[in-house]
Amino acid sequence: MSDFRLRVFEAVARHLSFTKAARELFVTQPAVTKHIHELEKHYGQRLLERRGNRVALTEAGRLLQSHAEAVAAADQLLADQLLTLRDPDEAAGRLRLGASTTLCQYVLPGLLPAFQARYPNVQLTLANANSEHIAETLLRGELDLAFVEGRSRSRDLHYELLLPDELVAVRRATPAGPPATPLLLAEALAHPLVLRERGSGTLEVLEFTLRELKIKLSTLQVAFFFDNTEAIKGYLEAAPDALGFVSRRALARELTAGRLEIVPIEGLHLPRQFEAVWVQGKQLPRAAQRFLSFAQQQLKQLS
């Protein structure tokens, strides 16, 4: 069992912030400060340099950070091995998930209650950011398993198909309903566009496809870039001339309620994949293995 003070130090060292470490560990900031002071007193040297609101690791702090990460990994491995002896099908311990925005909003939440019921001893957290940031967070060792969309690949990460998806053009619902025949691409792209932000898998897929059609995104009229799909849908409902591109999986409520409608566009097809991703060559913790298998089984039944 690892010393909780090491967990506190590891969180502070990773975030370089007492406030963020306290938030992650569900303790107060004074409690974080107390644990750090105790460690510095125990080792007889400064571990952190504090300059105003900025925090930096000393040489001793960097050494202890490496030790703390190794202790946390060994502790998790021991817990997994002991659990295997007792029950090969069970899982327990911390599981840090990350997901790009569309997956986090429309796919994963529906899986979590059943997973928690099946594995009540797994302590789940779910971080939300765009695909680019999720990949960076994974490479920094701050996540165990993540889920992303888009076409970019890192050689340091392993990708595995989770679920096929498709982006569609969408606009505010009209009295006449969706066009009976697909719009010409030039006609569609003449509308003010409402898009996801740079770094998102959604924008990446659209931009890549347009580039194949010899169209530069910079030449188009973009009314707004948003960092989430809900904001795009809200904007479109208030802007009848605008056109947006979002995942088909994000539109169920608005299509049923008659607030938005899908606009087919001639010659524009935007298939993509939702993928599970983890650090190349790194064995997934048991809890992450269980979650990945659980998610794949559940989504296979839905697709």
C-alpha positions in Angstrom: 0.0 0.0 0.0 1.6 3.3 -1.1 1.9 6.3 1.2 -0.9 8.8 0.6 1.6 11.6 0.9 3.4 10.2 -2.2 0.0 10.3 -4.1 -0.4 13.9 -3.1 3.1 14.8 -4.2 2.7 12.9 -7.5 -0.5 14.9 -8.3 1.2 18.2 -7.4 4.2 17.4 -9.5 2.1 16.3 -12.5 -0.1 19.4 -12.4 2.5 21.8 -10.9 -0.5 23.1 -9.0 -1.7 22.6 -5.4 -5.2 23.6 -6.3 -5.5 21.1 -9.2 -4.0 18.3 -7.0 -6.5 19.0 -4.3 -9.3 18.9 -6.8 -8.2 15.6 -8.2 -7.8 13.9 -4.8 -10.9 15.4 -3.3 -9.0 17.0 -0.4 -8.5 20.6 0.7 -5.6 22.7 -0.5 -4.3 23.2 3.1 -4.3 19.3 3.4 -2.1 19.2 0.2 0.3 21.8 1.6 0.5 19.8 4.9 1.4 16.5 3.1 4.1 18.3 1.0 5.6 19.9 4.1 5.7 16.5 5.9 7.5 14.9 2.9 10.0 17.8 2.8 10.6 17.5 6.5 11.0 13.7 6.2 13.6 13.9 3.4 15.2 17.1 4.8 15.2 19.1 1.6 12.9 21.1 -0.6 10.9 19.2 -3.2 9.1 22.2 -4.8 10.0 25.8 -5.5 7.0 28.1 -4.9 7.1 31.6 -6.6 3.8 33.2 -6.2 1.2 31.0 -7.8 3.8 29.1 -9.8 5.2 25.8 -8.7 8.4 24.0 -10.0 10.1 20.8 -9.1 13.6 20.9 -7.5 16.2 18.3 -8.5 15.1 16.3 -5.4 11.5 16.8 -6.4 12.1 15.3 -9.9 13.8 12.3 -8.3 10.9 11.8 -6.0 8.4 12.2 -8.9 10.0 9.3 -10.7 9.9 7.2 -7.5 6.3 8.1 -6.8 5.2 7.1 -10.4 7.0 3.8 -10.1 5.4 3.1 -6.7 2.0 3.9 -8.0 2.5 1.5 -11.0 3.9 -1.2 -8.8 1.0 -0.8 -6.3 -1.6 -1.1 -9.1 0.2 -4.2 -10.5 0.3 -5.8 -7.1 -3.4 -5.1 -6.6 -4.2 -6.6 -10.0 -2.1 -9.8 -9.3 -3.7 -10.3 -5.8 -7.1 -9.8 -7.3 -6.4 -12.4 -10.0 -5.5 -14.9 -7.3 -8.8 -14.3 -5.6 -11.1 -13.8 -8.6 -9.8 -13.9 -12.2 -12.9 -12.1 -13.6 -12.9 -9.2 -11.1 -11.3 -5.8 -11.4 -10.6 -3.1 -8.8 -8.6 0.1 -8.3 -8.3 3.4 -10.1 -9.2 3.7 -13.7 -8.5 7.0 -15.4 -10.4 7.3 -18.7 -10.3 10.1 -21.2 -12.5 10.8 -24.2 -12.8 13.3 -27.0 -15.9 15.5 -26.7 -18.4 13.6 -29.0 -17.6 10.3 -27.3 -17.7 11.8 -23.8 -21.1 13.4 -24.5 -23.0 10.9 -26.6 -21.4 7.4 -26.3 -19.6 6.6 -23.0 -22.0 8.0 -20.4 -24.6 5.4 -21.3 -22.1 2.6 -20.6 -20.8 3.8 -17.2 -23.7 2.8 -14.9 -23.7 -0.8 -16.1 -19.9 -1.0 -15.8 -20.0 0.4 -12.3 -22.7 -2.1 -11.3 -20.6 -5.0 -12.7 -17.3 -3.7 -11.2 -18.2 -1.7 -8.1 -14.6 -1.7 -6.8 -13.2 0.2 -9.8 -12.9 4.0 -9.1 -13.7 5.6 -12.4 -12.8 9.1 -13.6 -13.5 10.5 -17.1 -11.6 13.4 -18.6 -13.0 15.3 -21.5 -11.0 17.2 -24.2 -10.6 17.2 -27.9 -8.7 14.3 -29.6 -5.4 16.1 -29.8 -5.4 17.0 -26.1 -6.6 13.5 -25.0 -3.6 12.0 -26.9 -1.2 14.4 -25.2 -2.6 13.6 -21.8 -2.3 9.9 -22.4 1.4 10.3 -23.4 2.0 12.2 -20.2 0.8 9.2 -18.2 -2.2 11.0 -16.8 -4.7 8.5 -18.3 -4.9 4.7 -18.4 -7.2 4.3 -21.4 -8.7 6.8 -23.8 -11.2 7.1 -26.7 -10.8 9.4 -29.7 -12.0 10.3 -33.2 -10.2 11.7 -36.2 -7.4 10.6 -38.5 -4.3 11.8 -36.8 -2.0 9.0 -35.5 0.9 9.0 -33.0 3.6 6.3 -33.3 3.7 6.2 -29.6 0.0 5.2 -29.2 -1.9 2.0 -30.1 -5.3 2.4 -31.7 -8.2 -0.1 -31.8 -11.6 0.3 -33.5 -14.5 0.9 -31.1 -17.4 2.1 -33.3 -17.9 3.4 -36.8 -19.4 6.9 -37.0 -20.3 9.5 -39.6 -20.4 13.3 -39.8 -23.4 14.9 -41.4 -24.3 18.4 -42.5 -27.1 19.8 -40.4 -29.2 23.0 -40.2 -32.2 24.4 -38.5 -35.4 22.5 -39.4 -37.3 24.1 -42.3 -41.1 24.0 -42.9 -40.4 22.1 -46.2 -38.1 19.6 -44.5 -34.8 18.3 -45.7 -34.0 18.8 -49.4 -35.4 16.0 -51.6 -32.2 15.8 -53.6 -28.6 16.4 -52.3 -27.3 20.0 -52.4 -24.4 20.8 -54.6 -21.2 21.0 -52.6 -20.5 24.6 -53.7 -24.1 25.6 -52.7 -23.8 24.0 -49.3 -20.4 25.5 -48.5 -21.6 29.0 -49.5 -23.6 29.0 -46.2 -22.0 30.4 -43.0 -20.4 27.3 -41.4 -20.4 26.4 -37.7 -17.5 24.1 -36.9 -15.6 22.4 -34.1 -12.3 23.9 -33.0 -8.8 23.2 -34.2 -7.5 20.0 -32.6 -10.9 18.2 -32.7 -11.3 15.0 -34.6 -14.5 16.3 -36.1 -12.8 19.3 -37.8 -9.9 17.1 -38.8 -12.1 14.7 -40.7 -14.0 17.5 -42.5 -10.8 19.4 -43.4 -9.1 16.2 -44.7 -12.0 15.4 -46.9 -12.3 18.9 -48.3 -8.6 18.9 -49.0 -9.1 15.8 -51.1 -11.7 17.7 -53.0 -9.2 20.6 -53.5 -11.1 22.9 -51.2 -9.2 24.8 -48.5 -11.0 25.5 -45.2 -9.4 28.9 -45.1 -11.4 29.9 -48.2 -14.8 29.2 -46.6 -17.0 31.5 -44.5 -16.9 30.2 -40.9 -19.4 31.9 -38.6 -18.1 30.3 -35.4 -15.7 27.6 -34.1 -17.0 25.8 -30.9 -15.3 23.4 -28.6 -18.4 21.1 -28.2 -21.2 19.8 -30.3 -24.0 21.0 -28.0 -22.9 24.6 -28.7 -23.0 24.0 -32.4 -26.5 22.6 -32.3 -27.7 25.5 -30.2 -26.1 28.0 -32.6 -27.8 26.3 -35.6 -31.2 26.5 -34.0 -30.8 30.3 -33.8 -29.2 30.8 -37.2 -31.4 29.6 -40.1 -28.8 30.4 -42.8 -25.9 28.5 -41.1 -24.8 24.9 -41.7 -22.9 22.7 -39.3 -21.1 19.4 -39.3 -21.6 17.0 -36.4 -21.7 13.3 -35.6 -25.0 11.6 -36.6 -25.0 10.1 -33.1 -25.3 13.5 -31.6 -28.6 14.4 -33.3 -31.2 11.9 -32.0 -33.1 14.4 -29.8 -33.0 17.3 -32.2 -34.2 15.3 -35.2 -37.0 13.7 -33.1 -38.1 17.1 -31.8 -38.0 18.6 -35.3 -35.5 21.3 -34.3 -32.7 20.4 -36.8 -32.6 18.5 -40.1 -29.8 16.6 -41.9 -28.8 18.1 -45.3 -27.4 15.6 -47.8 -24.6 17.0 -49.9 -23.7 15.6 -53.3 -20.2 14.1 -53.3 -19.5 14.7 -49.7 -19.2 11.6 -47.4 -17.6 11.9 -44.0 -17.2 8.5 -42.4 -14.9 8.1 -39.4 -14.1 5.8 -36.5 -14.3 6.1 -32.8 -11.2 4.3 -31.4 -9.8 3.1 -28.1 -6.2 4.3 -27.6 -3.4 3.6 -25.1 0.3 4.0 -24.9 2.1 1.7 -27.4 3.8 -1.3 -25.7 2.2 -0.6 -22.3 0.1 -3.4 -20.8 -3.4 -2.1 -19.9 -4.2 -2.3 -16.2 -6.8 -5.0 -15.4 -9.6 -2.4 -14.9 -8.8 -0.8 -18.2 -8.9 -4.2 -19.9 -12.3 -4.9 -18.4 -13.7 -1.6 -19.4 -12.5 -1.9 -23.0 -14.0 -5.4 -23.4 -17.2 -4.2 -21.7 -17.5 -1.2 -24.0 -16.8 -3.2 -27.2 -19.5 -5.8 -26.2 -22.1 -3.2 -25.4 -21.5 -1.1 -28.5 -21.5 -4.1 -30.7 -25.0 -4.8 -29.6 -26.1 -1.3 -30.4 -24.4 -1.0 -33.8 
